[in-house]
Amino acid sequence: MRLLLLLCMMFCMPAFAQDGIVVHFIVSKFSTEKSSTYANGVLMRQTDEATLTFPTQYEVRIESRELEKGTVNLMLTLKDLSTGKPIYAGSRATKLKIGESRLISLDATESQVTRYKVFVDTAYGKLPSPL
C-alpha cells in the first residue's frame, strides 16, 4: 500500500524545471595581422562543467561552481583550433552574480603573440525536466 501511494505521488506531482545558468560568450582574438570574434553559448547547471568544441574555431571549457544563491565562480579555458591544431589560448576564473556580464582577459603564456579576450554574459535559464 505504501509503495502504491509513493508511486502515485511521484507520477501525480507536477514537474518543476530547475534554474540553470545560460553562459553566452564572445571570444575576441587579437594578433598583429588581424582580429576576429566568435560568439556562442551554453545552458548548464549552476554547478557543472561543459566542454564545447566548435570545429575550425575554438574549444571552450566552462566550469561553474555556485558559491551562494545567485553567485557563481566561472573558470574558462580556451583552445584555438583555427590553425588545425589545438593551441592553448588561456584561462581565467571570475566570480559573477547571475545576470552580470564581464570582459575577461585570458591568462596566456608569455611567448604568445596572439591575445584573447572573452566577453561573458550570464542569465538564468530553465533546465529541461527529466522524464
C-alpha positions as CSV (number, residue, x, y, z in Angstrom):
1,M,0.0,0.0,0.0
2,R,2.8,2.4,0.9
3,L,4.6,1.6,-2.4
4,L,1.4,2.3,-4.4
5,L,0.9,5.6,-2.5
6,L,4.6,6.6,-3.2
7,L,4.3,5.8,-6.9
8,C,1.1,7.8,-7.2
9,M,2.8,10.8,-5.5
10,M,5.7,10.6,-7.9
11,F,3.7,10.5,-11.1
12,C,1.0,12.9,-10.0
13,M,3.3,15.7,-8.9
14,P,3.8,18.4,-11.5
15,A,7.3,18.5,-12.9
16,F,9.2,21.7,-12.0
17,A,12.0,22.9,-14.1
18,Q,15.2,23.7,-12.2
19,D,17.0,27.0,-12.8
20,G,20.2,26.6,-14.7
21,I,22.7,29.2,-15.9
22,V,23.0,30.5,-19.5
23,V,26.5,31.5,-20.3
24,H,26.8,33.4,-23.5
25,F,30.4,34.2,-24.6
26,I,32.1,36.2,-27.3
27,V,35.7,35.3,-28.0
28,S,37.9,38.1,-29.4
29,K,41.2,37.2,-30.9
30,F,43.9,39.9,-31.5
31,S,47.1,39.4,-33.5
32,T,49.4,41.7,-35.4
33,E,47.8,40.6,-38.7
34,K,44.1,40.8,-37.8
35,S,41.4,40.5,-35.2
36,S,38.3,38.3,-35.2
37,T,35.3,37.5,-32.9
38,Y,33.2,34.3,-32.4
39,A,30.0,34.0,-30.3
40,N,28.1,31.1,-28.8
41,G,26.6,30.0,-25.6
42,V,25.5,27.1,-23.3
43,L,22.8,26.2,-20.8
44,M,24.1,24.3,-17.9
45,R,23.6,23.6,-14.2
46,Q,24.9,26.3,-11.8
47,T,27.5,23.8,-10.5
48,D,28.6,21.9,-13.6
49,E,31.3,21.5,-16.3
50,A,30.9,21.7,-20.0
51,T,33.4,21.4,-22.9
52,L,32.2,22.9,-26.2
53,T,34.0,22.2,-29.4
54,F,33.4,24.3,-32.4
55,P,35.4,22.7,-35.3
56,T,37.9,25.0,-37.0
57,Q,37.2,27.7,-34.4
58,Y,37.6,27.0,-30.6
59,E,37.2,24.6,-27.8
60,V,35.8,26.3,-24.7
61,R,35.7,24.6,-21.3
62,I,33.5,26.2,-18.7
63,E,33.5,25.1,-15.1
64,S,30.7,26.8,-13.0
65,R,30.5,26.5,-9.2
66,E,27.6,28.0,-7.3
67,L,29.2,30.0,-4.4
68,E,25.9,31.2,-2.9
69,K,22.4,31.8,-4.2
70,G,22.7,33.8,-7.4
71,T,26.5,33.9,-7.5
72,V,28.8,31.6,-9.4
73,N,32.5,31.2,-10.0
74,L,33.2,30.6,-13.7
75,M,36.5,29.1,-14.9
76,L,37.1,29.5,-18.6
77,T,39.7,27.7,-20.6
78,L,40.1,28.3,-24.3
79,K,41.9,26.4,-27.1
80,D,42.2,27.9,-30.6
81,L,41.5,25.3,-33.2
82,S,41.7,27.6,-36.2
83,T,45.2,26.6,-37.3
84,G,44.3,22.9,-37.5
85,K,46.0,22.0,-34.2
86,P,44.8,22.8,-30.7
87,I,46.7,25.8,-29.3
88,Y,46.3,26.9,-25.6
89,A,44.8,30.4,-25.7
90,G,44.5,31.0,-22.0
91,S,42.3,30.6,-18.9
92,R,40.9,32.7,-16.1
93,A,38.4,32.4,-13.3
94,T,35.9,35.1,-12.4
95,K,33.1,35.5,-9.8
96,L,29.8,36.7,-11.2
97,K,26.3,37.3,-10.0
98,I,23.9,35.6,-12.4
99,G,22.6,38.4,-14.7
100,E,26.0,40.2,-14.8
101,S,28.4,40.5,-17.8
102,R,32.2,40.8,-17.8
103,L,35.1,41.2,-20.2
104,I,37.8,38.7,-19.3
105,S,41.4,38.9,-20.5
106,L,42.7,35.3,-20.5
107,D,46.0,34.4,-18.9
108,A,48.3,33.2,-21.6
109,T,51.9,32.1,-22.0
110,E,54.5,34.9,-22.3
111,S,55.6,33.7,-25.7
112,Q,52.1,34.1,-27.2
113,V,51.8,36.8,-29.9
114,T,48.1,36.4,-30.2
115,R,45.9,37.6,-27.3
116,Y,42.4,36.6,-26.4
117,K,39.5,38.2,-24.5
118,V,36.2,36.7,-23.7
119,F,33.1,38.7,-23.0
120,V,30.8,36.6,-20.8
121,D,27.1,37.3,-20.2
122,T,25.1,35.3,-17.7
123,A,21.4,34.8,-17.1
124,Y,19.0,32.2,-15.6
125,G,17.6,29.6,-17.9
126,K,15.2,26.7,-17.2
127,L,16.8,23.3,-17.4
128,P,14.8,20.6,-19.2
129,S,12.8,18.4,-16.8
130,P,13.8,14.7,-16.6
131,L,11.1,12.3,-17.8
